[in-house]
Amino acid sequence: MKPVNLETADDLATPILKEFQERYGMVPNFYGALGIDGASLKGYLAFEEAIEERCLLSERQRELISLAVANRNGCHYCVSGHTFSARKLGMSKEECRAAQGGEASDPLDQAMLDLALDVMENNGACPPERKDSCRALGMSDALIMQIVAWAGINNFSNWVNNLVQPKIDFPKVELISEP
């Protein structure tokens, strides 16, 4: 499969890709890959926007989850892209690497990573004790749902990148073995 560009995208993807071109001076290869089907690109962006509009997760927490999910899925593109984003937020290389392995220094962040990876590993199922431990740390059911939603949207982007294999347009970061 080959990512689309402004000349080859369908009528749904073309205006979206033009907006990326204007905003960033280029179309990130992930969006060209997802833009193979304009409806998929449009749906992905709508889901992401809806979560971010009322997000209970900080940008840092979203990057932690994204890194753990991407590494677990073996998505080299997303590990590289999310490391780039996390570093721009001020996270250290060590924090990014730890997140890839599902580890965080803050107990709340660790519980979020554990929940996201549990849900991935168990196809959405989560042991009651995991939910109980999240609640004991002060997580609301809405926050738990957003963690699952964020893990889910990252799974989808990982699958797209693993399927299409777009060229990585960030500094490459190696995957680590599963924890």
Residue, then its C-alpha position, 0 to 999 in steps of 0.5 A: m500500500k502506498p500513502v496518498n498525496l495531494e494529487t492522489a487523495d480522494d475528495l474527503a482526504t484532499p482538503i484535510l491533507k491540504e490543511f496539514q500542508e498549510r499548517y506544517g509545510m508538509v503532510p506527515n506520512f501517517y496522514g498520507a497513509l490514513g488518507i488512502d481512505g478519506a472516510s478513515l482519515k476524517g473519522y480518525l481526526a473527528f474521534e481524536e478531536a472529540i477526545e481532546e476537546r474535553c480531555l481529562l488527560s494531560e498532553r504528557q499523559r497522552e504521550l506516555i500512553s501513546l508510547a507504551v501502546a506503540n511499543r507494544n504494537g511494534c509500531h516504529y513510526c509511532v514510537s518515533g513520532h510520539t518520542f518527538s512530541a514528548r521531547k517537545l513537551g520536555m520529557s527526557k529520553e529516559e522517560c520516553r524509553a521507560a514509557q515504551g516499556g510501560e513504566a512511569s515514575d508517578p503512581l497515577d501515570q503508572a496506573m494509567l499505563d497499566l490500565a491501557l496495556d491491560v485493556m490492550e492485552n485482554n481485548g478490552a477486558c479489565p480485571p476488577e482489581r485494576k479498575d479498583s486500584c485506578r479509582a483508589l488513586g482518584m480516577s473517575d470512570a470518565l478518566i478511565m474511559q478516556i484512557v481506554a479511548w486514547a489507547g484505542i485510537n493509538n491502536f488504530s494509528n499503530w495498525v495503519n502504520n504497521l499495515v502501510q509502513p510509511k516512511i518515518d518522518f521524525p528522528k528514528v527511535e528504536l523499539i524496546s522489547e515488551p516489558 
